[in-house]
Each structure stands twice: as C-alpha cells, then as structure tokens.
C-alpha cells in the first residue's frame, strides 16, 4: 500500500534528523566578545572553514555563530550528493579562459576525495559510499543532451568518466525508459546530518567556540551583530548560503531557492533485486527540471527535485514543511523511474533552501580592505563545494594576515568574482516561478513529442535565468 499524504511525516527539518536525532543545542552567545575570526553560519561552509583555519593556525581564536543549530539549513537537508559539480564553471571559462576552468574542475574532483579522507581521519562515520554519479536519459532529447554533456566534461579534463547505452545502463540500475547514461567516479553518497554533526564535534574539540541559537542580524567590518551581543574580529566570514537574505542589506544578494525531498520506507531485497542499483551511485537525470536521488545506507530511496521554487520576498521556511502537491510530484517521479515501486510507502518529506546568485556562479571572496569574506551561491552543489570554499577562505585569510602567500586555491577563477544583485519584487518572484514552469513544460513537451532537439521552451527559461 502506498502512503497517503496525511501519513507522511512532513517537515521536522529533514528525514536525516529524524533518522539520527536532533542535536542538543549549544549555548548562545552570552554578551559582547572578541575573536580573531568570526564565522557566521554553522553549516558545511562555516564548519569546514573553522576546521581548516584551526588546523593551519591552532593559536587562532575562532567563533562560529549559528542561528538555530549546526546543520539546520541546507547542510542538514540536502540529498547527500558529494560530487564534483560546481555552479558557474562555464561562465568562468568565458571570463578567465578554458585552462582556468579546467583547474577549477580538477580542484572539485580532488575535493570529493578530500572530504572522504578527512571524514575518515577524524572518525566521522557519515555512511559514505563512493559509487560515483550516474545521470540517466529517458527521452531522445535527454540523450542528445547527455552525450553533449559527457563530451563537455571530457573537455574539462575529466578523462575517467564513461558513457553507457540502454543495456549498460540497465546493468547498473533499471530506470524505466532509460536510453543511456553517463557515469563519473567523482561522487559519493553520504548521510548529510552524520557529516555535519561529526564535523561540529571535531571543530569544537579543536578549540573552536560554537554558539547556537544565536542569529546574526547584521555583518559589518570587524563586527557580527546578534541580539545577545556583538562579536568583534578582524575577519568576519559570511557562510549563510540560502539564509543570506535575512541579513541586513543582503535581501537581493542570493536568492533562497527551495528544493524538496522525500524518502521511502526501506525496500525489500526483492524490490532492490528488481531495480538493481548495487553500485549505490548517486542518481540524476537530464531533465530541465532535474531530479536527484540516492540509495541510503538503510535501504531506502531518498529523492528530490524542485517543488515551490521560491517564496515571495526571499522568505525561508522554519521546519522544512512541504506542500502536498510537491510530495505527490516527487512520488510521481519515483514511480515513473521505478514502476515496480508504485505501492511503496513514502515515510518523510521535507524542503530546504539553497543559495542562487544572479549569474548562477558559486563564489569565494575576501575583501582585504574590510576583512569581510564570504563563500556560497552553490546552487545545490554545496556538499563538496563548501569544502573547497573553506580551504580557499583559509588560504585567503592566511595570505591577508601574513601567515601565507598565494596558493593554487587562491588563484582559482571563482575567487573574488563579483555578482550583480537580484531584481526587486515582484520581478524576482515572477521570474523564478515563470522559469521553473517553463522548464517543466519543456520536459513534458519532450516526453509527449519525442525528438533529439531540446525544447525551445528550455532555451527561453535559460535566458530568463541568466544562465547563458
């Protein structure tokens, strides 16, 4: 029997927290304080930055300020895709040359291994399985995009990826109507909350001060302002991703884009035998309104995609609650991919926000004149990118403070990239909702009228998005 919408656990931050337990919240800031570095945001970016800075310079006094608890945002709600994608690579190739973008891609390839290695070395068991990333095509137009995508990735130096036909795809995973797929080894499945909880504990053990339940309302040079007091530091690093719009003066900096997920009940051995997926690859597709999925360590399918993509005025939800229509849309994707799972129960649904810059480019920056730094705008590829950003912020701070010089990371093309702001409302809301409605219409048109050409509607949506 499939679960009704009313029987699905909805919100509660995410399934990952339901599975691993909500944390005991650390003490809030108790008054004005000082530090050498203050980090705003206790997600992957903030925690990795604290980790690498403290490892490089143990004498640094580092304070992390988190509005709820570490991992409350995207770091505790994502799909558990540790992979080598980075938002904006093609634009960086146009701005800085192909070789600069190749260096950025190699850094991302290496970052997947870095996260796995450090998690292991620090004793963080995050259910990591490095099965790579498999992206499937289910229509002729998707197959044409898949082949073009595969060639594009080869051109950026990723020589160890593979292209499969329908039969080879089915040997890995039996997705209904799959006509081809592409696979890269630079990807792993993980449990997002186990990673963020473990990282927070490691950082605290290193001597980093972590204050939770401490919302930062304003960042200005050498100051992070909260209702409980102000932390003063030469360096203030903003690591707030989809929650950036809540800070004073940042309403139009990055758009908080909604992404939604569901997770099934554990599947039986017979159900897994029917599907395959023995390699536990992370799974995506080539639709314009794409999906992403993983096979969890306890034998479920966790699957996500865009629901209601954006809330008017850059608002964000509190507990991850998801509209019933979105839950049903994700269930429809699940059963379209795997018809044999039509009767499987959905146990949990949730949503979260990711940060989207106006030009869809992830960035890492340190303004040497003010000591203000930031990283983010990952557009949904943050599990790995946050680690690369953190190591880059470490190098930028060390360079600025005289502790180090230029490095291969500080010379990457996404460093100090400037992005224009999003349009004011209601244009922001109209644009984003129109864009995703158009992408969904393009996918439907390609399903109903098979052909190798991508729907022209998708190109219209790309132009609205500012992706090209």
N, C-alpha and C positions, 0 to 999 in steps of 0.2 A: 504493500500500500504506500502511495506517495503521501508525504505530509501535507496537511493543509497549511495555508498561510498563518492561521492562528496558532498552530502548534510549533512553528519555527521560533527559536529564540532570536529576538531581533534587537540588535544593539549590544548593550553591555560592553562597550568598547570594541571587542572582537572575539571571535572563537578562540584565538590564540591565548587570550587571557582567561577565558572560561576553562580552557584545557590546562593551563599552567598555574592559574591562580593570580588574582590581583595582588600587587605588591603591598607591603607595609610602607606607608608613605613616610619619607624622611622629614625632618624638622624644617619648617620655613625659616627664612631669614629673620633674625631677632633684632635688627636695628642696623644703623649705618655700619659699613665695613669697607675694608680695602683689600686689594689683591694685586698681583702682577698682571694677571689675565682674568677677565670675567667672560664667561661663555653663557650666552642666552639661548636656552633650549637644551633639553636633556634627551634628545633623540640620538640616532646614529651619528649625525654630523658632530653634534656637541660633545658626545661621549668619546668618539674616536679622536677628536681634536684634543680633548683633555688628556687622553691616554698617550698620544704621541708626543705632546709637549712635555708631559711629566716624565716620560721615559727619556726624552732627549735632554731635559734640564730639570733634574729632580728638585733643585732648590726653588723652582718657581712656585709661587702661591697662586693656585688656580681655583676659582669658584665657578660652579655651574648653577645657574638659576633656571628652574623648571616650573611652569605654571601649574601643572597638575602632579604627574609623577613621570619618571623617566620612561619613555616609550609610549606615552599616552596618544601621541599623534601618529603620523604615518609609519613610524618605526615599529609600532605595535599592532598595526592593522593591515600591513601590506601582504602581497601574495607569496612572500618567501622566495622571490626570484633573485638570487645572487648571480648576476650575469654582466656581460661586458658591454652592454649598450650605454651610450651617453648622448644626452639630448644636445643637438646643435652641431654635431661633428661636420656635417656637410657645409654649414654656414662658415665654420671655422676654416674649412679648406678654401672656400672662396675668399675669405678675408686675409688669411695668412699663408696660403699655399698648401698644396697637397701633402708635402712631406711633414709639415707641422701637424696636420690632422692625422697622419699615419702614426706619429709619435704619441698623440693623444690616445689613439686606439690601442696601441701597444701598452700604454700605461693602464688602460682599462682591462685589457686581457690579463696583465700581471696582477691587477687588483683583486680579481676573483681568487687567485691563489694566495694572495696576501691575507685576505680575510680568513680563509680556511686555515692557513698556517698559524696565524696569531690566535685564533679561537682555540685551536688545539694546544698551542703552547701555554695558553692561560687557563686551560682546563674548563673552557666553556663548551658544554655539550649542547649544541643547537640543532641536533638531528640533521646534520649536513650530509647530503649525498651528492657527489659531483657526477651527475649523469648527463651534463650538458643541456643545451636548449634545442628543442625540436619545434620548428614552425611549419605548420601544415597549410596546404592549399586545397580548397574543396570546390572551386569553380575554375573554368578556363582563364578567366581574368585574374583570379588569385594566383594561378600557376604562372602566368606571364610575369606578374609582379614578383613572385617568389624567385624565379630564375634571374630576373634583373637584380633583385636584392642580393642574391647569392654572388653574382658577378661583382656587384658593388663592394661587398665585404671583402672579396678576394683582392680587389684593387687597393684596399686599405691595409693590406699586409696579412690578412688572416688566412694563412695557407692551409690550416689544418681542419677546415670545415668541409662538409660533404653535402652533396645534392642527391636526393633519392626520388625514384619513381613511385608509382602507386604500390607496387608489390613490396618494394623495400620498406616503404613507409608502414605498410600493414604488418611487416615482420617486427617492427618496433612497437607500434600502437595502432589499434584498429579503430580509426576515426571514420565514421560513415562518410562516404563520398570523397574521401581524401584521394587526390590525384597526384600528389607529390609532396615533398617536404625538404627542408634544409636543416642541417644539424651543425652546431658548433660545440666543441668540448668546453668552451669558456663559460660555464654556467653550472649552478648547483641549486638544489632545493634545500631550504632550511626552515626552521621554526623561528619566526621573527622575534617573538617575545622571549624565548630562551636566549637568543643572542643579545637582546638589549638589556635584559635583566643581568645576564652574566657580565656584560661589559660595564654596567653601572657598578656592580660589586667590585670588579677588578680596579676600576678607576678610583673608587673610594678607598680601597686597600692601599693604593699607591700614595694616598695622602691628599687627594683632591677633595675639596669641600663641595658637597652637593646639597643644595636647598631645594626641596619640592614644595608644592602648594604656594609658590612664590611667583605670581605673574609679573613680568616686566611690562610696564606701561609705556616707557619711553627710553630710547637709547640716544645718547648724545656723547660727544667726545669725552672720554675718561669717566663716563657715568652710565650706570644701568639703574633706572629708577623703578622702584616697586612700592606697593602700599606699606611695606614693613620697614622701609629704609632704602638708602642708595648705596650701591657698591661702587667704589671708585677704583679705577685701574688704568694704567697706561694703554692697555689694549682691551677693547670691548668687541667681542666677536658674536655676530648675529647668526644663529643656526636654527631658525624657526620655520623654514620651509612653508608649508601651507597655512601656517598661522601668522605669517608675517604681516598680513593686512590689519591685524588687531593692534599693532604698534602705532604710536603717534607718528603721523606723517608718512606712513607706509601703505596706505589704503590701496594705492594703484601700482605698487611695486611688483608683486607677484600675485597672480590670480589663484585663489584656492579652488582647484578643480576636484570635484567629487569622483571617487571611484568606489565601487561596491563589490562585495564578495558574498559567496555562500559556501557552506561546507556540507557534504553529505554525511549520512551515517557511515560507519565502517562497512566496506564492501566485503562480501564473502569470497572465499578462494575461487569459487566457480565464476563469480562475476569478474574477478580480476583475470581469470583464465580467458574469459570471453573477450576482454578488452586488450590484453597484453600489458604494455607499459612496464615490462620487467626492468627496464633500464632507469626508471624513475626520472626521466628527463623532465625539465620544466617544459610546459606545452603552451604554444601560442598559435595564432593563425595570421593570415594575410588579409583579413577583412579590414575595411577602412575603420569601422568601429570595433576594434580588435578585442579578443578575449585573452586571458592568461590563466593558467591552471598548474597545479602540482598534485602529485600523489604523496600524501602526508605519511609521516613515519608510522602512524597507527592505522593506515589503510583506508583513508578517506580521499575524496577528491575535493580540493579547495579550488574554486573557480571564480574569476572576477571579470569585470568589464565596467563600462560607464553606465551609470543609472541616470539620475537627475544630475547633469554635469556641473551645475553651478547655482549657487543661491544668491539672490539679489543683494547687492551691497557688500559682496565679499564676505558674507556671513559663513560661519562654520558651525557644524552640529556639536552637541555635547557628548553624546554617548554612542554614536555610530548607528543610530536607528535608521532603517532603510524602508523606503516606500514599498508596499506590497507589489505594485506593478513592476518595480525593479527586480524584486525577488523572482517573480514569475518570468521576467525576461531572461534572467540568468539561468533559471531552470530550463527554459526553452533551449538555450544554447547547450546546456548539459545533455539534454535528451536528443538534440539534433546531432551532436557529436557521437553520442553513445546511446542509440535507441534501446539497447537491452537494459538500460538503467531507468526506463520510464517509471518503474514502480519504486525506485529508491527514495528514501526519506531525506529531505533537506533538514538538517538539525539547527543551523545557525546562519544568520545573515547579518552583515554589518557594512558600514561605509566609513570612509576617511577622506581627508583632503591631501592633495599633492600640490606643490608649487609650480606654477606655469608662468615664466617670463613672457613678455610680449613677442619676443622673437624666438621663443621655444629653445633657448640656449641655456644650458647649465653654466654657472659661473662660480669662480672663487676669487676673492678680492681682499686686499689690504690697502687702505688709504694711508700712506705713510705720513701725510700731513696731520691726520686726526687720530690715528691709532684705531680707527673703526674698520672692522673686517666683516666679511660675510661669505657664506657659501650656500648654494642651493639652486632652486629652479630646475630640479631634476626631472620633472615631467614624468614621474612614475618609474624612473630607473635609478632610484636612490639607494638601494640596498648596498650595491657595490660603489656607486659614485661617491657616496658620503665618505667612504674610507679614503678614496683618492683625494677628495676635497680636504679632509682632515690632515693628511700628510702634507698637503700643499700649504695649508694655513700654518702648520708647524714651521715649515721652511720659510714662509714669508715673515712670520714673527721673529724667527731666529735671525734672518737676514736684516730686518729692520733694527733689531736690538743689538746688532753687532756680534751675535753669537754664531753667525754662519754667513755664507755668501750665497750667490746664485746657485741653483741646483737644476737638475733636469726637470723637476716638477715645477719650479717657479717659472721656467721658460715655456711651459705648455701654452697653447693658444687660447685656452679659456680663462687664463689668469688676467684679472683686471679688465675683462670685457664689459663694456657699458651697454645697457639696455634701456630703451625708452619705456615710459610708463603706459599702463593700460588706459583705454578710454574711460571717461567718467560714465556713470549710469545715466540713462538706461541702456546706452550703447553697448556696454560691456555684457550685460545680461542678454540682450537681443542677439549680439554677435555669437556668443558661445552656444546658446541654445539653438540658434539657426545653423551653426556649423555642425553640431552633432546630429541634428535632424537630417541634414543633407547627407552626412556620412552614412547614416542608417538607410536612407532612401537609396543611396548609391549601392550599398551591399544588397538590398532587396532587388534592385534592378538587375544586378549581375547574376543573382540566383534565378530570377524569372526569365531572363533573356541571355542565356549563356553565349559568351564570345570572349575572345582573347583581349579585347580592349577594355581598359578600366573605364568605368562610367565617368562621363564628363562632369557629373554632379560632384564627384570627389575632387576634381581639379578646382571647381568653384569653392568648395569648402576649404581647400588648401590655401586659396588666395585670401579668403576671409580670415583664416587663422594666422596668416602671415608666415606660413611655413616655407614658402618659396618666394 
